[in-house]
């Protein structure tokens, strides 16, 4: 399925009830994503993501490995469904099914978070292609991009912005 046809599917499958449940901030982002031809509902800045999660308007799903969550840290009360597993980052073949089960349905608004915002885009695309209609990517990820010194967390990312997180 092409990116444009998956976006058309996303738009066609969203019922008016689903759109009413979607927070207005996300409805606007989703409309922009659809207009731009993105194959998922769009991206959201970390601060805006936390505001929606803290207000109980959306679910936050960490798609990093269990090891990353444990040793690097995670957002309090976030759900976990690994997009890939192990040090080789082997794709989780059950990802979409596990995500839908954790969310409780295909039309539940959810924000996906990974290390830098790249895996969560791939995960959002796969979820949307499988019929989940309100899946967004948290831009910048948990740790952010590498800087000129090849270090993360110095220029962007969830932790860089001082948003809540825990470490085991």
N, C-alpha and C positions, 0 to 999 in steps of 0.2 A: 504494500500500500504506500503510495507516495505521501510526502509530508502534507500536501494540500488536501488529499482525500482523507487523511486521518484527522485533519483539522475540521473538514466538513462533517465527518462522523461525530467528532466532539460536539460541534454546534448542533447537529441534528438530534443527538441523543439527550441533550440537556432539556429537561422538562421545565416548564415555568415554575413548578414547586422547587426544583433544584436551584434555579436561578434566584428565587426568593431567599433560600437558605444561605446562599453565598454572600459573605460580607460585601458591602458596596465597594470597598477598596479592591477586593479581589475580582469583583465583576468588571471593574474598569480595566484592570490588568489583563483579564481574560479577553475582553473585547479587543484590546490593543494587540494581544498575541494572535487572535484569530485574524484580525485585519492584516497583520504582518506575515501570516502564513506559517506561524510556528506549529510544530507537531505536538504541542502540549499547551497547557493553559497559561504559561508565562512565568516570569521570574519576579521575585520580590526581595527587596533589600532586607538585610538581617534585622535592623531596628524595627521595621514595619512588621516583619514576621513575628518577632517577639511580642509586640503589642497585641497582635491578633491571637497568638497562643495564650498569652497571659490573661486575655479577656475571655478565653474559652470559646472563641469563635471558630477555631480550626484545630486540627491535629497536626503535630509535628512528628515526622518520621525520619529517623536517622537511618541512612542507607549504607553507612560505612560498615566495615567488618566488626565483629564482636571484639577483636583485639584492639582496634582503633578506639572504640568506645571505652574500653577498660583502661588502656594505658595513656591515651591522649586526653580523654575527658568526653563528657556528653552534656546535653541540655537536660535539666531536670524535667521529669515527667514526659520525656519524649518516648515515642514508640520506637521499636527497632525491627527493621526488616532488611537484612543484608542484600545489597544488589549483587555483590560478589563476595567470595569467601577465601580465606587463607592468604598466605603471603604471595601466592601467584595470582590472586584476585580472579579466581575462576568464577564465571557468571553463575549466579544462583538460578537454576531452571524453574524453581518454584516461586520466584520473586512476586510475580503479579498475583498469583493465588494467595500467597501469604499476606501481601499488602491489602488485598480486598477483604480478607478475613479479619485482619487487625482493624481496618477502618470500619467494617460493618456494612459495607455496600459500595456500589460503583459510583454513587453521586455524592459521597461525603467529601467536603473540601479538606485537602491535606497539603502540607508543605513538606518537600523532601530536602534533606540536608546531607551533604557529604563533606569531604575534606576541603575541596576548593570550588565546588559548584559544577564540576564536569560530570562525575558519575551520576549525580542527581538529575542532570539533564537527560542522560541516557535512560535512567530509570523512569523519569516522567514521560518520556516518549513511549517507552514500552508499555507503561500503565495506560496511557491514553489510547494507544493502538489496540489494547485489550478491552477497551470500553469504559475505563474509569474516566469520569468526565470533569473532575475538578482538581487536577493534580498540578501543583506549582513547584518551581525550583527556588530554593533559597540561594540567592546570588552570593558569591564570595565564599560559600561553604563555612565550615567550622574553623579551619585554620588559615584560610586564604591562600593566595598565590605565592609562589616563590619570589623573593626579592633578588636584587643584584648579588647578594651574598649567599644565595641559594637557601634562604631560611624562610619559613612560613610565619605568619602572625605579626609581621612587622609593618604591613601596609593595609591589610584588609582582613575580612573574615569575622565570624561570630565573636571569637574571643578578643580580637583586636578592638572591636567596638564596645567591649566591656559588658557584654550581655551575660546573663546568668549561665553558669556551667558548673559541673561537678567532676571530680576525678576519683576513681576507685583507688 
